[in-house]
Amino acid sequence: MQLHVIVRGRVQGVGFRWFVREIARRRGMTGWVRNLADGSVEVAADGDGDAIADLRSSLRSGPPGSSVTSLDELASVPGELPQPFSILR
């Protein structure tokens, strides 16, 4: 199962990418997370249904200091997803 989302709100400068990477790696997921120029964060992940549900829920809450205002789901995951789950620069 795959998840490709844009997370909007106060999601940069608060450890959001590290937070996502740690959850995804604990759940054995492949994929990546990266900051976007508009201040949002993009996440592409692949894993079993429970892992995807857990990640989606975690993205909505975020780490301490963050404030998620929206989670915009995109149609498909782009390209091959790296193993282990990575932070892209």
N, C-alpha and C positions, 0 to 999 in steps of 0.2 A: 504494500500500500504506500502511496506517496502523498506528500504535502508540499505545496509551494505557496508561500504567503508573503505579503508585505505587512510588517508590523509598524504602526504609526503611533506617535505620541512622544513622550520623553523616553527615548530608547537608545540614545547615543550618549556616551560619557558616563554611563551608570553600570558598566559591566554586563550589558545585555548579551553581547556575542559570546562571552565566556560562559554565562549562565546557560544559554542554549546549547553550546557545545558540550558542556558537562552532562546535561540531561540526556542529550542524544547519545553520547558515548556510553553512559550507564545503561541505556536501553538497547545498545548494540545496533544503532542506526547508522546508515551511510548518509552523506550529504554535506551541506555547507551552510554557513551564515555569513552575511556581509553587510556593512554599512552602505547606504546609498547617499548620494549627494544632497538629496532633499531632507535629510535628517531621519529617514525611516531605516528599517532593517529588513533585509530580504532573507528568507529561509527556504531551503530546498532540502527535503528529507525523504528517506525511504526506510520503512520498517514494518513490523507487523501491526495489525489494527490497534492493539492495546497501546503500543509504543506511540503511534501517531496520535491517538486520543490523549495520552498523557502529555505529549509535547504541545499539542494544540491548547490544552488547558493551561499549561505552564506559560505559554506565550501570552495568553490573555492576562495573567497576573504579573509576570515579569519578576525581576529581582528587586530587592529593596532599593528605593530611590528612583525606580522607573514609574511611568504612568502610561499605560497602554490605552489609547483612545479608539483604535480600530485594528482589526485583523482582516486584511483583504485577501481572500483566497484567489489564486490564479489557476488557470486551466490545466497546466501541465508543468512537470519538472524538466528544466532544460538540461540536455546532454547526460553524460555519465556522472554519477555521483561518487565522490571519493570515499574511500575507507581508510582510516577512520574518519568520522565526521570532523570537518575542518572549519577554521575561521579563514575566510578569504580577505585579503587586504584590498 
